[in-house]
Amino acid sequence: MMPVLSLFCVLIVAVSVLGGIFPLARLLDHTRLQVYLSFAAGSMLGAAFFHMLPEAVEGGSPSTIRWTGVGLLGLFFLERFFSFHHHEPQVPSPEGGHDHGHASHGRHPSRNTPDALSWWTAAFGLAVHSLVGGVALASAVAADHAARGAIGATGWGVFLATLLHKPADSLTIVTLMLRSGAPRRLAHAVNLGFAAMIPLGVLLFVLGLGGLSADAASRGRSIALAFSAGTFLCIALSDLLPELQFHSHDRWKLSVALIAGFALMAGTASIELF
């Protein structure tokens, strides 16, 4: 199990660091970014429904699903008080022009906008939910290992969903830092530290289950999967729901990307990979 988790962590750290470079290289325009986010959100929804929740119930009981609500609300309140979930800072537009910014989400412009949001607050909020993401990844791989002795569809599904979404979070933090005038060297250092949150979450999960009995460890894996599924649902909906108001002009592109991400997870659920 540990070699697989180590490899997954290395790959996730690599794409996370690259995600933080995007604001410097300007590789993504508005439309491409939103298509990518829709695809990543679809994959997270699919991972929750096709992989994490079924595995949580199979390894625990139907009542384990209650932890999904705890995870969803927990991340919701984390973002409400520390960092709302957005990936594209608001870009000033000419008076009367259409603002493609994803940040305000209909809120009053004087509150909760990237200009009013300090980068360290965003970094803290996103770092905590990345720790939870590490727990999600480790619990998925651990559930596969306990059930079949090898990596299976659940572990692959959660890994792919995490791999697809992680660069967007790095992009958010680095962009906010650059907009606030932070030195680029500091931005790169913070980006690297943020990328390490997934491996840290994996380590915390492994250490937490290490001293438990087999039955307790099984219950712990199921609870962690259900809880993490709630956080995946919260993250995905945070990316998707603002599109109902701000992205009607790209509705077909974004809808196809969403369905493609969801279908990817459905496909991995139907084929066990070893």
N, C-alpha and C positions, 0 to 999 in steps of 0.2 A: 504493500500500500504506500509506504513512504517514498519509494522511487517514483511512482506515478505522481504523487502529490508534489514532489520536488520539481519534476519536469513541468507540471502544470503551472506551478508558481513562477518558474523562470520565464515561461512564455507570457504569462499575464503581466509580470513586471516589465518585460520588454515592450509590450504593446502599450502599457500605461505610460512609460517614459516617452514613447513616440507620440502618444496623444498630447502630451504637454508641449511638444515641439510644434504642433500644428499652428498655434497662434503666431509663432515666429515665422514659419515658412508660408503661412496663408495658403495651405493646400486645399481647404474646403471653403466653398462659397455657401451662401445661405441655403439654396435648394439642395445641394449635395449633403449638407449637414443634416437637414431635416429628413431626407430620405434615409440616411444612415441611422438617425435616431429612431425612426419608425421601425426599421428592420431590427435594430437592437432591442427595442421595446417589445416587438412581437416575439422575439426569441426568449425574452425573460418571462412573458406571459406563458408561452408554451412550456418553458422549463418548469414553471410552477405547477401547471395543470397536468402535463404529461409525465413528469418525472418526480418532482419533489413531493407533491401531495399524495399520489398513489403509493409511493415508497414509504411515506410517513405512516399511512394507515396500515399498510401491510406489515411494517415492522413494529407498530404500536397497536393502536385501536382507533375506531372512528372518533372517539373523544379527543384524540391527539390534534384533530383539526382546529380545536379551540385555540391552540397556540398560533395558528395562522393569523387570527384576529389580533393577538397580542403583538406579533411581529409587525403587522401592517400599521396598527395604531402607534406602536413604539417609534417606528421610523417617521411616521407622519408628524408626531409631536417633536421629535428631534429636529426635523427640518423646519417646523413652524417656529421654533425658538432659536435655532442656530443658523440654518441655511436652507432656504427653499430650493427645490430641485430645478435647475435650469442649466442650459448648456450654450446659450448664445447671448452675450451681453447686448443690451439695447443699443442700437446704432442710431445716432441722431439723424433725423430726416428733415427735409425742407418742410416749412409750415404747410400743413394741409396734405402732405404726402403720406403714403402708407408706411407705417413702421413695421418692419419685419422682426423686430426684437422679440425674443422669446421670454424675456425676463419679467415684464410687468404683469402679464397674465390678467390684464384688466384691473390691476390694483392702482391705487392713487400713486401718481408718479413720485411723490415725495417719500414714499415708504417702500421698502423691500425691492428696490431697484439695484442694479449692479453698482451704480454710483454711490448708493447709500450703504451697500453691503461691503463690509471689510473683508479682505481676502482671507484673513486668518479665521474669521467666523465660518466662512464657507469651507475652508480647509478642515476645520475641526469637525463640522457636521458630516462632510463627505468621508473623512477618515474613519469616523465611527461606523458609518454604514459600510465602508470597505472592510472593516474588521468583521462585521456581521457577514459580509460576502465571503470572507475567508472561512468562517465557520460553516457557511452553506456548502462551499466547495468540499471541505474536509468531511462534513457529515454525509454528503452524497457519495463520495468515494469510499468512505468507511462502510456505508450501508451496502454498496455493491460488493465490497470485499467480504463482509460478513455473510451475505446471501449466496455468493457464487465464487468467492475466492479470487476474483479478478475484477478489473474495471469493466463496467457494464454501461447500459444506456443512460442510467441516471447520472453517473459520474461524468460521462461525456457531455450530456445535455447541459448540466450546470456549468461545466467548464467552458463550453462554447458560448453560453449566454453571458458569462462573466467576461470572457475574452472580448466579446463584441462590444460590451457596454463600458468597460473600464476606461478606454481612451477618452470618452466623452467627459468623464469626471475630471481627468487630468487637464483636459482642455479648459474646463471651467475655472479651475484654480489658477492656472498659469495666466489665462486671459485677464482675470480679475487683478492679479498681481501686477501685470504690465500696465493695466489701465490706472492702477493706483500709483504708478511710478516706482515700483520696487525694482531693485537692480536685477538684471538678467541672471547673474550668478546665483543670487538668492532664489530666484524663481526656479532655476534648474535644481537647486538643492532641495527645495520644498517638493518639487515634482518627484524627485527620487525617493524622498522619505514617504510621500503619499503612496507611491508604487509598492512600497514594502508593507503596506497595511494588510494586503491579502495574505502574504506569507505569515505575518504575525497572527492573523485570525486563525489560520490553519494550525499554527503552533499552539495557540491557546486551546483550541479544540482537542488536539492530540494529547496535550498535557492534562486537560480536564478529564478525559476518559481513561487515561492510563491507569489510574488507581482504582477504577470501579470494577465491580463484578460483571460477569457476562450479561446477566439480566438487566442490571442498572445501566450498563453501557448501551444495550439495545434500546432501552427506553430513552436514554439521553440522545442517541442518534435520531430517533423518531421525532422527539420534541424539537431538536435543532433543525431538522428538515422542515417541519411544519412552520416553525417560527420564521425560518429563512424564506420559505415560500411566501409568507406575508410581506416580507420586506421586498421581495422581487415584484410582487403585485403592486406595492406602493410606488416603487421606482418606475415601473413600466407605465402606470397610470399618470404619474407626474409628467412623463414625457408626452403621453398621448392626448390627455384631456385638453391642454391648451390649444391643440391643433384644431379643435372644433370651432374656435373663435378666430384664430389668427392665420390659418393655413388653408382656407377654402379654395384658394387659387391653385393649390397643388394637390387637391384631394385625391385624384386618381393615382398619381405617383406615390403618395404617402400610403394610400390604402394597399396598393400592390406590395410595397415594401413591408408593411405590417403583416400582411398575409404570408409573405415569403418567409419572414422570421418565424412566425407561428408554425408554418408548415415544416420548416427545418427541424423544429423540436418534435413535431408529430412523427417525422420520418425517423429521427434517432430513437424514438420510443418504440418503433415497430421492429427495429433491428438491434439485436444485442451485439455490441462490439467488444472484442476481447484483444 
